[in-house]
Amino acid sequence: QVQLVESGGGLVQPGGSLRLSCAASGSISSINVMGWSRQAPGKEREFVARILSGGDTNYGDFVKGRFTISRDNAKSTVYLQMTSLNAEDTATYYCSYRSSRYSTKYYWGQGTQVTVSS
């Protein structure tokens, strides 16, 4: 089992920045994929970003250079630095973990709320 704990969400003004963190614990494999998805009220969950243990990254099309995903393998922690936030970024952000890029089993965190509002 893998446990994921997110932190860093909150209220931010349009144009502002936030950094989310997600710490993994439990049966962590040395090669894994961690990432972020988000879900706004009334909408389906959508992919935000992912990062492999070797550092390769992928982003959702809507990110457009505003977000950066990174990780600290020694701490089993993944980060999401978000900039130029707008109201459309308001959502619950969920951290995810897979034991490899080929695994179909996802572990999810409990989510952290990000609200962009003036």
Buried (B, 14 or more C-beta within 10 A) or exposed (E): EBBBBBBBBEEBEEEBEBBBBBBBEEEBEEEBBBBBBBBBEEEEBEBBBBBBBEEEEBBBEEBEEBBBBBBEBEEBBBBBBBEEBEEEBBBBBBBBBBBEEEEEEBBBBEBBEBBBEE
